[in-house]
Amino acid sequence: MIKACVIGWPISHSRSPLIHGYWLKKYGIDGSYSRHPVEPTSLAGFIGGLDGAGFAGCNVTIPHKEAVFNLVERADETTERLGAVNTVYLRHGKVLGTNTDGEGFINSLRQHAPSLRLAGSRAMVLGAGGASLAVVNAILEQGAEGVVVANRTREKAQQLRNRFGLRVVPIEWHEIPDRLASCSLLVNTTSLGMTGQPELDIDLSQLSQDTIVTDIVYTPLRTKLLEQAAVRGNIVVEGLGMLLHQAVRGFSLWFGVTPVVTEELHDLIARDIDPDFSP
């Protein structure tokens, strides 16, 4: 049996076992995927002991992504650039780490907004925390002309410019409405709008109807930002898609099958988030 898991502190909220369990059953694989709460002080021992415990690898979630980056061999340049790992796998006695958040974000966009062309475009990203790193990097890797980053504290947005270069344009939060008209993609990477958090309240009146609007928040399934954009006629992409697509490569690395994100899987996870969900 092939074993994989997800680690975090805490970890009870993770829906990864439901996602990977669905694929294991769908593809008839003799495998398991479990949750493991790992305290920060036990992290190095857990990562170093994956092989001995019979694991093919693991997913990494809050608060361990940056710490695991320093405990593994980085598998690719994107991971080096991000300084964070969300997927660990074993190869030839080595413990390798990669980051699939960016490709999860892009592949969700491709599935739900196939008309979007990022090459040569301008995007706006709200927030400059850890979640925004993978999103900004992924947009730039797609050839975007520029990414405007709005954050409550401009200094954090400036850090993204320092990391990724001159195509990142930091702005103040109050400048958002005046910058919306020129962007082809609007992304919320903050926790605003998440269940239990304050709403994200911005004026979308200057936003083109051709702009794609997406939110990496997936609880609730459709945030107030997405509801407002949909009423205006914008194409909206919910955050659940990123969660599902970021899981694909890890499953492939551990279990040897590249899974497909289907409507059936989406609806399964959506119902787990909101029991009243109906397609």
PyRosetta script that sets phi, psi and omega in degrees:
from pyrosetta import init, pose_from_sequence

init()
pose = pose_from_sequence("MIKACVIGWPISHSRSPLIHGYWLKKYGIDGSYSRHPVEPTSLAGFIGGLDGAGFAGCNVTIPHKEAVFNLVERADETTERLGAVNTVYLRHGKVLGTNTDGEGFINSLRQHAPSLRLAGSRAMVLGAGGASLAVVNAILEQGAEGVVVANRTREKAQQLRNRFGLRVVPIEWHEIPDRLASCSLLVNTTSLGMTGQPELDIDLSQLSQDTIVTDIVYTPLRTKLLEQAAVRGNIVVEGLGMLLHQAVRGFSLWFGVTPVVTEELHDLIARDIDPDFSP")
pose.set_psi(1, 135.1)
pose.set_omega(1, 176.6)
pose.set_phi(2, -90.7)
pose.set_psi(2, 131.3)
pose.set_omega(2, -177.5)
pose.set_phi(3, -117.3)
pose.set_psi(3, 139.2)
pose.set_omega(3, 170.6)
pose.set_phi(4, -140.9)
pose.set_psi(4, 170.4)
pose.set_omega(4, -176.8)
pose.set_phi(5, -158.9)
pose.set_psi(5, 175.2)
pose.set_omega(5, 172.6)
pose.set_phi(6, -123.7)
pose.set_psi(6, 138.0)
pose.set_omega(6, -179.7)
pose.set_phi(7, -121.8)
pose.set_psi(7, 148.1)
pose.set_omega(7, 177.6)
pose.set_phi(8, -175.4)
pose.set_psi(8, -179.7)
pose.set_omega(8, 178.9)
pose.set_phi(9, -151.6)
pose.set_psi(9, 95.7)
pose.set_omega(9, 2.5)
pose.set_phi(10, -80.7)
pose.set_psi(10, 179.2)
pose.set_omega(10, -177.0)
pose.set_phi(11, -135.8)
pose.set_psi(11, -4.1)
pose.set_omega(11, -174.2)
pose.set_phi(12, -62.0)
pose.set_psi(12, -22.5)
pose.set_omega(12, -177.4)
pose.set_phi(13, -78.5)
pose.set_psi(13, -15.3)
pose.set_omega(13, -170.3)
pose.set_phi(14, -65.5)
pose.set_psi(14, 134.1)
pose.set_omega(14, 176.2)
pose.set_phi(15, -99.1)
pose.set_psi(15, 5.0)
pose.set_omega(15, 179.9)
pose.set_phi(16, -57.8)
pose.set_psi(16, -40.4)
pose.set_omega(16, 178.4)
pose.set_phi(17, -60.3)
pose.set_psi(17, -34.2)
pose.set_omega(17, 178.6)
pose.set_phi(18, -68.1)
pose.set_psi(18, -40.9)
pose.set_omega(18, 179.1)
pose.set_phi(19, -64.8)
pose.set_psi(19, -53.8)
pose.set_omega(19, -175.8)
pose.set_phi(20, -71.0)
pose.set_psi(20, -33.1)
pose.set_omega(20, 175.6)
pose.set_phi(21, -62.4)
pose.set_psi(21, -38.9)
pose.set_omega(21, 176.2)
pose.set_phi(22, -59.3)
pose.set_psi(22, -47.5)
pose.set_omega(22, -178.2)
pose.set_phi(23, -68.1)
pose.set_psi(23, -39.4)
pose.set_omega(23, 178.6)
pose.set_phi(24, -58.1)
pose.set_psi(24, -42.7)
pose.set_omega(24, 178.8)
pose.set_phi(25, -69.3)
pose.set_psi(25, -44.0)
pose.set_omega(25, -177.0)
pose.set_phi(26, -60.1)
pose.set_psi(26, -40.8)
pose.set_omega(26, -175.8)
pose.set_phi(27, -98.0)
pose.set_psi(27, 5.9)
pose.set_omega(27, 174.9)
pose.set_phi(28, 63.1)
pose.set_psi(28, 39.0)
pose.set_omega(28, -176.7)
pose.set_phi(29, -95.6)
pose.set_psi(29, 135.4)
pose.set_omega(29, 176.3)
pose.set_phi(30, -81.0)
pose.set_psi(30, 88.2)
pose.set_omega(30, -176.0)
pose.set_phi(31, -154.1)
pose.set_psi(31, 173.1)
pose.set_omega(31, 178.0)
pose.set_phi(32, -142.8)
pose.set_psi(32, 155.6)
pose.set_omega(32, 178.2)
pose.set_phi(33, -143.9)
pose.set_psi(33, 122.2)
pose.set_omega(33, -171.2)
pose.set_phi(34, -131.7)
pose.set_psi(34, 164.7)
pose.set_omega(34, 174.7)
pose.set_phi(35, -93.4)
pose.set_psi(35, 141.5)
pose.set_omega(35, 175.1)
pose.set_phi(36, -137.4)
pose.set_psi(36, 111.3)
pose.set_omega(36, 173.7)
pose.set_phi(37, -71.5)
pose.set_psi(37, 123.1)
pose.set_omega(37, -177.7)
pose.set_phi(38, -126.8)
pose.set_psi(38, 117.3)
pose.set_omega(38, 176.8)
pose.set_phi(39, -68.2)
pose.set_psi(39, 150.9)
pose.set_omega(39, 178.8)
pose.set_phi(40, -52.7)
pose.set_psi(40, -37.3)
pose.set_omega(40, -178.6)
pose.set_phi(41, -70.4)
pose.set_psi(41, -17.5)
pose.set_omega(41, -179.1)
pose.set_phi(42, -102.5)
pose.set_psi(42, 1.4)
pose.set_omega(42, -170.8)
pose.set_phi(43, -64.0)
pose.set_psi(43, -48.6)
pose.set_omega(43, -177.5)
pose.set_phi(44, -60.3)
pose.set_psi(44, -41.5)
pose.set_omega(44, 179.0)
pose.set_phi(45, -64.8)
pose.set_psi(45, -39.3)
pose.set_omega(45, -179.8)
pose.set_phi(46, -66.5)
pose.set_psi(46, -47.1)
pose.set_omega(46, -179.0)
pose.set_phi(47, -63.7)
pose.set_psi(47, -42.8)
pose.set_omega(47, 179.2)
pose.set_phi(48, -67.4)
pose.set_psi(48, -22.5)
pose.set_omega(48, -177.5)
pose.set_phi(49, -100.3)
pose.set_psi(49, 8.7)
pose.set_omega(49, -177.8)
pose.set_phi(50, -57.0)
pose.set_psi(50, -48.0)
pose.set_omega(50, -176.8)
pose.set_phi(51, -63.4)
pose.set_psi(51, -46.2)
pose.set_omega(51, -179.0)
pose.set_phi(52, -63.5)
pose.set_psi(52, -28.3)
pose.set_omega(52, 179.1)
pose.set_phi(53, -86.9)
pose.set_psi(53, 0.4)
pose.set_omega(53, 175.5)
pose.set_phi(54, 84.9)
pose.set_psi(54, 16.7)
pose.set_omega(54, 179.6)
pose.set_phi(55, -89.7)
pose.set_psi(55, 141.3)
pose.set_omega(55, 172.5)
pose.set_phi(56, -80.8)
pose.set_psi(56, -17.1)
pose.set_omega(56, 179.4)
pose.set_phi(57, 159.7)
pose.set_psi(57, -170.7)
pose.set_omega(57, -178.2)
pose.set_phi(58, -156.1)
pose.set_psi(58, 158.2)
pose.set_omega(58, 165.5)
pose.set_phi(59, -89.4)
pose.set_psi(59, 154.2)
pose.set_omega(59, -178.0)
pose.set_phi(60, -127.1)
pose.set_psi(60, 128.0)
pose.set_omega(60, 177.4)
pose.set_phi(61, -127.2)
pose.set_psi(61, -173.8)
pose.set_omega(61, -175.5)
pose.set_phi(62, -53.3)
pose.set_psi(62, 134.2)
pose.set_omega(62, 6.4)
pose.set_phi(63, -106.4)
pose.set_psi(63, 27.1)
pose.set_omega(63, -164.5)
pose.set_phi(64, -99.7)
pose.set_psi(64, -2.9)
pose.set_omega(64, -170.5)
pose.set_phi(65, -60.7)
pose.set_psi(65, -42.7)
pose.set_omega(65, -179.2)
pose.set_phi(66, -73.4)
pose.set_psi(66, -38.4)
pose.set_omega(66, -179.0)
pose.set_phi(67, -66.4)
pose.set_psi(67, -41.1)
pose.set_omega(67, 179.8)
pose.set_phi(68, -65.3)
pose.set_psi(68, -31.3)
pose.set_omega(68, 176.2)
pose.set_phi(69, -51.8)
pose.set_psi(69, -35.7)
pose.set_omega(69, -178.1)
pose.set_phi(70, -89.0)
pose.set_psi(70, 0.0)
pose.set_omega(70, -177.5)
pose.set_phi(71, -109.4)
pose.set_psi(71, -3.5)
pose.set_omega(71, -174.9)
pose.set_phi(72, -130.9)
pose.set_psi(72, 168.2)
pose.set_omega(72, 169.9)
pose.set_phi(73, -83.1)
pose.set_psi(73, 128.6)
pose.set_omega(73, -179.2)
pose.set_phi(74, -75.7)
pose.set_psi(74, 131.5)
pose.set_omega(74, -169.7)
pose.set_phi(75, -85.7)
pose.set_psi(75, -16.6)
pose.set_omega(75, -173.0)
pose.set_phi(76, -160.1)
pose.set_psi(76, 166.5)
pose.set_omega(76, -177.0)
pose.set_phi(77, -66.4)
pose.set_psi(77, -35.7)
pose.set_omega(77, 180.0)
pose.set_phi(78, -59.5)
pose.set_psi(78, -43.6)
pose.set_omega(78, 179.5)
pose.set_phi(79, -64.9)
pose.set_psi(79, -41.2)
pose.set_omega(79, 176.0)
pose.set_phi(80, -57.4)
pose.set_psi(80, -43.2)
pose.set_omega(80, -176.8)
pose.set_phi(81, -67.2)
pose.set_psi(81, -35.5)
pose.set_omega(81, -176.5)
pose.set_phi(82, -81.9)
pose.set_psi(82, -29.4)
pose.set_omega(82, -178.7)
pose.set_phi(83, 69.8)
pose.set_psi(83, 24.7)
pose.set_omega(83, -178.2)
pose.set_phi(84, -149.8)
pose.set_psi(84, 146.5)
pose.set_omega(84, -177.8)
pose.set_phi(85, -124.0)
pose.set_psi(85, 132.8)
pose.set_omega(85, 173.4)
pose.set_phi(86, -118.4)
pose.set_psi(86, -4.1)
pose.set_omega(86, -177.9)
pose.set_phi(87, -141.7)
pose.set_psi(87, 125.0)
pose.set_omega(87, 179.4)
pose.set_phi(88, -117.4)
pose.set_psi(88, 137.5)
pose.set_omega(88, 177.4)
pose.set_phi(89, -145.8)
pose.set_psi(89, 157.9)
pose.set_omega(89, -176.5)
pose.set_phi(90, -105.1)
pose.set_psi(90, 135.0)
pose.set_omega(90, 175.9)
pose.set_phi(91, -145.9)
pose.set_psi(91, 121.6)
pose.set_omega(91, 173.5)
pose.set_phi(92, 52.4)
pose.set_psi(92, 42.9)
pose.set_omega(92, 176.9)
pose.set_phi(93, 81.3)
pose.set_psi(93, -0.5)
pose.set_omega(93, 179.6)
pose.set_phi(94, -102.0)
pose.set_psi(94, 146.5)
pose.set_omega(94, 173.8)
pose.set_phi(95, -101.4)
pose.set_psi(95, 109.9)
pose.set_omega(95, -174.5)
pose.set_phi(96, -107.3)
pose.set_psi(96, 148.3)
pose.set_omega(96, 178.4)
pose.set_phi(97, -127.8)
pose.set_psi(97, 141.2)
pose.set_omega(97, 177.5)
pose.set_phi(98, -139.6)
pose.set_psi(98, 175.0)
pose.set_omega(98, -180.0)
pose.set_phi(99, -131.6)
pose.set_psi(99, 119.8)
pose.set_omega(99, -175.9)
pose.set_phi(100, -107.5)
pose.set_psi(100, 6.9)
pose.set_omega(100, -177.9)
pose.set_phi(101, -62.9)
pose.set_psi(101, -42.4)
pose.set_omega(101, -178.1)
pose.set_phi(102, -64.3)
pose.set_psi(102, -46.1)
pose.set_omega(102, 179.6)
pose.set_phi(103, -68.2)
pose.set_psi(103, -31.4)
pose.set_omega(103, 175.0)
pose.set_phi(104, -62.6)
pose.set_psi(104, -41.3)
pose.set_omega(104, 177.9)
pose.set_phi(105, -63.7)
pose.set_psi(105, -49.7)
pose.set_omega(105, -177.5)
pose.set_phi(106, -65.4)
pose.set_psi(106, -43.4)
pose.set_omega(106, -177.3)
pose.set_phi(107, -69.3)
pose.set_psi(107, -30.3)
pose.set_omega(107, 173.3)
pose.set_phi(108, -66.1)
pose.set_psi(108, -43.0)
pose.set_omega(108, 176.5)
pose.set_phi(109, -59.9)
pose.set_psi(109, -44.6)
pose.set_omega(109, -178.9)
pose.set_phi(110, -61.9)
pose.set_psi(110, -36.4)
pose.set_omega(110, -179.0)
pose.set_phi(111, -72.0)
pose.set_psi(111, -42.1)
pose.set_omega(111, -170.4)
pose.set_phi(112, -100.5)
pose.set_psi(112, -17.3)
pose.set_omega(112, 178.2)
pose.set_phi(113, -138.4)
pose.set_psi(113, 64.8)
pose.set_omega(113, -173.9)
pose.set_phi(114, -61.9)
pose.set_psi(114, -16.5)
pose.set_omega(114, -179.9)
pose.set_phi(115, -77.8)
pose.set_psi(115, -14.1)
pose.set_omega(115, -176.0)
pose.set_phi(116, -69.5)
pose.set_psi(116, 130.9)
pose.set_omega(116, 174.9)
pose.set_phi(117, -122.5)
pose.set_psi(117, 111.6)
pose.set_omega(117, -176.1)
pose.set_phi(118, -84.7)
pose.set_psi(118, -25.4)
pose.set_omega(118, -179.5)
pose.set_phi(119, -59.3)
pose.set_psi(119, 124.4)
pose.set_omega(119, 179.0)
pose.set_phi(120, 77.7)
pose.set_psi(120, 2.6)
pose.set_omega(120, -176.4)
pose.set_phi(121, -95.6)
pose.set_psi(121, 176.6)
pose.set_omega(121, 173.3)
pose.set_phi(122, -120.8)
pose.set_psi(122, 138.3)
pose.set_omega(122, 179.8)
pose.set_phi(123, -123.3)
pose.set_psi(123, 158.5)
pose.set_omega(123, 172.0)
pose.set_phi(124, -122.7)
pose.set_psi(124, 130.0)
pose.set_omega(124, 178.2)
pose.set_phi(125, -116.4)
pose.set_psi(125, 127.0)
pose.set_omega(125, 177.5)
pose.set_phi(126, -94.5)
pose.set_psi(126, 119.6)
pose.set_omega(126, -178.8)
pose.set_phi(127, 104.9)
pose.set_psi(127, 146.7)
pose.set_omega(127, -179.3)
pose.set_phi(128, -133.3)
pose.set_psi(128, 24.8)
pose.set_omega(128, 178.1)
pose.set_phi(129, -82.1)
pose.set_psi(129, -166.6)
pose.set_omega(129, -176.5)
pose.set_phi(130, -57.3)
pose.set_psi(130, -37.8)
pose.set_omega(130, -177.4)
pose.set_phi(131, -66.8)
pose.set_psi(131, -27.5)
pose.set_omega(131, -176.4)
pose.set_phi(132, -75.6)
pose.set_psi(132, -22.6)
pose.set_omega(132, -176.9)
pose.set_phi(133, -57.0)
pose.set_psi(133, -52.8)
pose.set_omega(133, -177.7)
pose.set_phi(134, -65.5)
pose.set_psi(134, -36.6)
pose.set_omega(134, -178.6)
pose.set_phi(135, -67.5)
pose.set_psi(135, -49.6)
pose.set_omega(135, 179.7)
pose.set_phi(136, -61.3)
pose.set_psi(136, -45.8)
pose.set_omega(136, 179.5)
pose.set_phi(137, -60.0)
pose.set_psi(137, -42.7)
pose.set_omega(137, -178.5)
pose.set_phi(138, -65.1)
pose.set_psi(138, -41.1)
pose.set_omega(138, 178.9)
pose.set_phi(139, -63.3)
pose.set_psi(139, -42.8)
pose.set_omega(139, 178.7)
pose.set_phi(140, -65.0)
pose.set_psi(140, -39.1)
pose.set_omega(140, 178.9)
pose.set_phi(141, -64.1)
pose.set_psi(141, -23.0)
pose.set_omega(141, 177.6)
pose.set_phi(142, -82.8)
pose.set_psi(142, 1.2)
pose.set_omega(142, 175.4)
pose.set_phi(143, 91.3)
pose.set_psi(143, 19.7)
pose.set_omega(143, 178.7)
pose.set_phi(144, -61.3)
pose.set_psi(144, 144.7)
pose.set_omega(144, 177.6)
pose.set_phi(145, -68.3)
pose.set_psi(145, -36.2)
pose.set_omega(145, 179.3)
pose.set_phi(146, -166.7)
pose.set_psi(146, 157.7)
pose.set_omega(146, 176.1)
pose.set_phi(147, -128.5)
pose.set_psi(147, 114.5)
pose.set_omega(147, 174.7)
pose.set_phi(148, -82.8)
pose.set_psi(148, 126.5)
pose.set_omega(148, -178.6)
pose.set_phi(149, -115.3)
pose.set_psi(149, 118.0)
pose.set_omega(149, 178.2)
pose.set_phi(150, -105.8)
pose.set_psi(150, 130.5)
pose.set_omega(150, 179.9)
pose.set_phi(151, -144.7)
pose.set_psi(151, 153.0)
pose.set_omega(151, 179.6)
pose.set_phi(152, -57.3)
pose.set_psi(152, -40.1)
pose.set_omega(152, 175.2)
pose.set_phi(153, -109.7)
pose.set_psi(153, 117.1)
pose.set_omega(153, -176.1)
pose.set_phi(154, -60.4)
pose.set_psi(154, -29.7)
pose.set_omega(154, -177.2)
pose.set_phi(155, -58.1)
pose.set_psi(155, -39.7)
pose.set_omega(155, -179.9)
pose.set_phi(156, -68.3)
pose.set_psi(156, -37.2)
pose.set_omega(156, 175.4)
pose.set_phi(157, -65.1)
pose.set_psi(157, -36.9)
pose.set_omega(157, 178.1)
pose.set_phi(158, -63.4)
pose.set_psi(158, -33.3)
pose.set_omega(158, 177.8)
pose.set_phi(159, -61.9)
pose.set_psi(159, -34.0)
pose.set_omega(159, 176.5)
pose.set_phi(160, -68.1)
pose.set_psi(160, -37.9)
pose.set_omega(160, 175.8)
pose.set_phi(161, -62.8)
pose.set_psi(161, -42.0)
pose.set_omega(161, 178.9)
pose.set_phi(162, -62.8)
pose.set_psi(162, -34.8)
pose.set_omega(162, -177.3)
pose.set_phi(163, -79.5)
pose.set_psi(163, -41.9)
pose.set_omega(163, -170.3)
pose.set_phi(164, -108.3)
pose.set_psi(164, -11.8)
pose.set_omega(164, 175.0)
pose.set_phi(165, 106.4)
pose.set_psi(165, -173.2)
pose.set_omega(165, -168.4)
pose.set_phi(166, -72.2)
pose.set_psi(166, -12.3)
pose.set_omega(166, 176.7)
pose.set_phi(167, -73.3)
pose.set_psi(167, -12.6)
pose.set_omega(167, 174.8)
pose.set_phi(168, -90.1)
pose.set_psi(168, 126.3)
pose.set_omega(168, -177.1)
pose.set_phi(169, -117.7)
pose.set_psi(169, 105.3)
pose.set_omega(169, 179.5)
pose.set_phi(170, -75.0)
pose.set_psi(170, 139.0)
pose.set_omega(170, 175.0)
pose.set_phi(171, -136.4)
pose.set_psi(171, 163.0)
pose.set_omega(171, 175.2)
pose.set_phi(172, -76.7)
pose.set_psi(172, 155.2)
pose.set_omega(172, -178.1)
pose.set_phi(173, -58.7)
pose.set_psi(173, -39.2)
pose.set_omega(173, -176.5)
pose.set_phi(174, -70.8)
pose.set_psi(174, -11.5)
pose.set_omega(174, 179.2)
pose.set_phi(175, -83.9)
pose.set_psi(175, -7.4)
pose.set_omega(175, -173.9)
pose.set_phi(176, -53.3)
pose.set_psi(176, -53.4)
pose.set_omega(176, -175.3)
pose.set_phi(177, -56.6)
pose.set_psi(177, -37.5)
pose.set_omega(177, -177.3)
pose.set_phi(178, -73.6)
pose.set_psi(178, -16.3)
pose.set_omega(178, -177.0)
pose.set_phi(179, -100.5)
pose.set_psi(179, -8.1)
pose.set_omega(179, -172.6)
pose.set_phi(180, -67.2)
pose.set_psi(180, -32.9)
pose.set_omega(180, -171.7)
pose.set_phi(181, -61.3)
pose.set_psi(181, -26.5)
pose.set_omega(181, -173.6)
pose.set_phi(182, -95.9)
pose.set_psi(182, 2.2)
pose.set_omega(182, -175.1)
pose.set_phi(183, -103.0)
pose.set_psi(183, 143.1)
pose.set_omega(183, 177.2)
pose.set_phi(184, -91.1)
pose.set_psi(184, -17.8)
pose.set_omega(184, -177.3)
pose.set_phi(185, -142.3)
pose.set_psi(185, 132.5)
pose.set_omega(185, 174.9)
pose.set_phi(186, -119.9)
pose.set_psi(186, 125.8)
pose.set_omega(186, -175.6)
pose.set_phi(187, -126.5)
pose.set_psi(187, 127.5)
pose.set_omega(187, 170.4)
pose.set_phi(188, -96.4)
pose.set_psi(188, 119.3)
pose.set_omega(188, 175.3)
pose.set_phi(189, -112.0)
pose.set_psi(189, 5.7)
pose.set_omega(189, 177.7)
pose.set_phi(190, -82.9)
pose.set_psi(190, 172.6)
pose.set_omega(190, 175.6)
pose.set_phi(191, -87.2)
pose.set_psi(191, -2.7)
pose.set_omega(191, 178.6)
pose.set_phi(192, -61.6)
pose.set_psi(192, 131.9)
pose.set_omega(192, -176.9)
pose.set_phi(193, 96.2)
pose.set_psi(193, -14.2)
pose.set_omega(193, 176.6)
pose.set_phi(194, -70.6)
pose.set_psi(194, 149.4)
pose.set_omega(194, 176.9)
pose.set_phi(195, -52.3)
pose.set_psi(195, 125.2)
pose.set_omega(195, -179.9)
pose.set_phi(196, 90.7)
pose.set_psi(196, -6.1)
pose.set_omega(196, 179.5)
pose.set_phi(197, -110.8)
pose.set_psi(197, 161.9)
pose.set_omega(197, 175.8)
pose.set_phi(198, -61.3)
pose.set_psi(198, 155.0)
pose.set_omega(198, 178.0)
pose.set_phi(199, -71.9)
pose.set_psi(199, 152.8)
pose.set_omega(199, 170.6)
pose.set_phi(200, -87.1)
pose.set_psi(200, 112.8)
pose.set_omega(200, -173.8)
pose.set_phi(201, -116.5)
pose.set_psi(201, 99.6)
pose.set_omega(201, 177.1)
pose.set_phi(202, -131.9)
pose.set_psi(202, 154.2)
pose.set_omega(202, -178.9)
pose.set_phi(203, -85.8)
pose.set_psi(203, 114.9)
pose.set_omega(203, -177.5)
pose.set_phi(204, -95.9)
pose.set_psi(204, 10.4)
pose.set_omega(204, -171.8)
pose.set_phi(205, -62.6)
pose.set_psi(205, -26.5)
pose.set_omega(205, -179.6)
pose.set_phi(206, -90.0)
pose.set_psi(206, -0.4)
pose.set_omega(206, -177.0)
pose.set_phi(207, -77.2)
pose.set_psi(207, 131.7)
pose.set_omega(207, 175.8)
pose.set_phi(208, -66.0)
pose.set_psi(208, 145.9)
pose.set_omega(208, 177.0)
pose.set_phi(209, -68.2)
pose.set_psi(209, -14.4)
pose.set_omega(209, 178.9)
pose.set_phi(210, -85.3)
pose.set_psi(210, -8.4)
pose.set_omega(210, -178.2)
pose.set_phi(211, -74.1)
pose.set_psi(211, 134.2)
pose.set_omega(211, 174.0)
pose.set_phi(212, -83.4)
pose.set_psi(212, 134.5)
pose.set_omega(212, -179.6)
pose.set_phi(213, -119.1)
pose.set_psi(213, 128.4)
pose.set_omega(213, -179.6)
pose.set_phi(214, -138.4)
pose.set_psi(214, 158.4)
pose.set_omega(214, -175.7)
pose.set_phi(215, -139.5)
pose.set_psi(215, 129.8)
pose.set_omega(215, 179.8)
pose.set_phi(216, -80.3)
pose.set_psi(216, -9.5)
pose.set_omega(216, 173.1)
pose.set_phi(217, -68.3)
pose.set_psi(217, 135.2)
pose.set_omega(217, 177.8)
pose.set_phi(218, -127.2)
pose.set_psi(218, 7.1)
pose.set_omega(218, 169.8)
pose.set_phi(219, -128.2)
pose.set_psi(219, 98.3)
pose.set_omega(219, 12.1)
pose.set_phi(220, -77.6)
pose.set_psi(220, 168.2)
pose.set_omega(220, -178.7)
pose.set_phi(221, -61.0)
pose.set_psi(221, -38.3)
pose.set_omega(221, 176.6)
pose.set_phi(222, -126.6)
pose.set_psi(222, 113.6)
pose.set_omega(222, -177.5)
pose.set_phi(223, -77.5)
pose.set_psi(223, 169.8)
pose.set_omega(223, 177.8)
pose.set_phi(224, -59.9)
pose.set_psi(224, -39.0)
pose.set_omega(224, 177.3)
pose.set_phi(225, -56.8)
pose.set_psi(225, -47.1)
pose.set_omega(225, -178.9)
pose.set_phi(226, -68.1)
pose.set_psi(226, -38.0)
pose.set_omega(226, 177.8)
pose.set_phi(227, -62.2)
pose.set_psi(227, -44.4)
pose.set_omega(227, 179.5)
pose.set_phi(228, -63.3)
pose.set_psi(228, -42.3)
pose.set_omega(228, -179.4)
pose.set_phi(229, -66.6)
pose.set_psi(229, -40.6)
pose.set_omega(229, -179.6)
pose.set_phi(230, -63.6)
pose.set_psi(230, -39.5)
pose.set_omega(230, 177.8)
pose.set_phi(231, -60.9)
pose.set_psi(231, -34.3)
pose.set_omega(231, 179.5)
pose.set_phi(232, -75.7)
pose.set_psi(232, -12.7)
pose.set_omega(232, -179.6)
pose.set_phi(233, 102.0)
pose.set_psi(233, 4.6)
pose.set_omega(233, 177.6)
pose.set_phi(234, -74.7)
pose.set_psi(234, 148.6)
pose.set_omega(234, 168.6)
pose.set_phi(235, -72.6)
pose.set_psi(235, 130.6)
pose.set_omega(235, 179.7)
pose.set_phi(236, -119.3)
pose.set_psi(236, 146.5)
pose.set_omega(236, 179.6)
pose.set_phi(237, -124.7)
pose.set_psi(237, 118.1)
pose.set_omega(237, -177.3)
pose.set_phi(238, -74.8)
pose.set_psi(238, 156.2)
pose.set_omega(238, -175.7)
pose.set_phi(239, -69.7)
pose.set_psi(239, -21.4)
pose.set_omega(239, -178.1)
pose.set_phi(240, -60.0)
pose.set_psi(240, -32.7)
pose.set_omega(240, -179.6)
pose.set_phi(241, -59.8)
pose.set_psi(241, -39.8)
pose.set_omega(241, 178.4)
pose.set_phi(242, -63.4)
pose.set_psi(242, -42.6)
pose.set_omega(242, 178.4)
pose.set_phi(243, -58.1)
pose.set_psi(243, -43.5)
pose.set_omega(243, -177.7)
pose.set_phi(244, -70.2)
pose.set_psi(244, -44.9)
pose.set_omega(244, -176.0)
pose.set_phi(245, -72.4)
pose.set_psi(245, -30.0)
pose.set_omega(245, 178.1)
pose.set_phi(246, -68.3)
pose.set_psi(246, -18.0)
pose.set_omega(246, -178.3)
pose.set_phi(247, -81.9)
pose.set_psi(247, -15.1)
pose.set_omega(247, -171.1)
pose.set_phi(248, -62.2)
pose.set_psi(248, -50.9)
pose.set_omega(248, -172.4)
pose.set_phi(249, -68.3)
pose.set_psi(249, -36.6)
pose.set_omega(249, 177.4)
pose.set_phi(250, -59.5)
pose.set_psi(250, -46.3)
pose.set_omega(250, 179.1)
pose.set_phi(251, -58.3)
pose.set_psi(251, -43.0)
pose.set_omega(251, 179.4)
pose.set_phi(252, -62.4)
pose.set_psi(252, -42.5)
pose.set_omega(252, -179.1)
pose.set_phi(253, -65.6)
pose.set_psi(253, -37.6)
pose.set_omega(253, -176.7)
pose.set_phi(254, -85.3)
pose.set_psi(254, -42.7)
pose.set_omega(254, -169.2)
pose.set_phi(255, -108.6)
pose.set_psi(255, -4.3)
pose.set_omega(255, 172.5)
pose.set_phi(256, 78.5)
pose.set_psi(256, 11.0)
pose.set_omega(256, 178.1)
pose.set_phi(257, -129.6)
pose.set_psi(257, 132.4)
pose.set_omega(257, 176.3)
pose.set_phi(258, -88.4)
pose.set_psi(258, 109.8)
pose.set_omega(258, -173.9)
pose.set_phi(259, -80.8)
pose.set_psi(259, 163.9)
pose.set_omega(259, 179.5)
pose.set_phi(260, -111.3)
pose.set_psi(260, 135.8)
pose.set_omega(260, 175.0)
pose.set_phi(261, -82.6)
pose.set_psi(261, 109.5)
pose.set_omega(261, -175.2)
pose.set_phi(262, -107.3)
pose.set_psi(262, 165.3)
pose.set_omega(262, 174.5)
pose.set_phi(263, -61.5)
pose.set_psi(263, -35.9)
pose.set_omega(263, 179.7)
pose.set_phi(264, -60.8)
pose.set_psi(264, -44.0)
pose.set_omega(264, 177.9)
pose.set_phi(265, -65.9)
pose.set_psi(265, -45.6)
pose.set_omega(265, 177.9)
pose.set_phi(266, -53.6)
pose.set_psi(266, -47.8)
pose.set_omega(266, -176.1)
pose.set_phi(267, -68.2)
pose.set_psi(267, -33.8)
pose.set_omega(267, 177.1)
pose.set_phi(268, -61.2)
pose.set_psi(268, -47.9)
pose.set_omega(268, -178.7)
pose.set_phi(269, -72.5)
pose.set_psi(269, -37.5)
pose.set_omega(269, 178.7)
pose.set_phi(270, -59.8)
pose.set_psi(270, -40.8)
pose.set_omega(270, 179.0)
pose.set_phi(271, -68.7)
pose.set_psi(271, -30.6)
pose.set_omega(271, 176.1)
pose.set_phi(272, -68.1)
pose.set_psi(272, -34.2)
pose.set_omega(272, 177.3)
pose.set_phi(273, -75.7)
pose.set_psi(273, -45.3)
pose.set_omega(273, -177.5)
pose.set_phi(274, -133.9)
pose.set_psi(274, 102.6)
pose.set_omega(274, -178.1)
pose.set_phi(275, -58.2)
pose.set_psi(275, -19.9)
pose.set_omega(275, 179.6)
pose.set_phi(276, -88.9)
pose.set_psi(276, 0.8)
pose.set_omega(276, -178.7)
pose.set_phi(277, -61.8)
pose.set_psi(277, 138.1)
pose.set_omega(277, 171.1)
pose.set_phi(278, -139.8)
pose.set_psi(278, 136.4)
pose.set_omega(278, -175.8)
pose.set_phi(279, -58.3)
pose.dump_pdb("model.pdb")
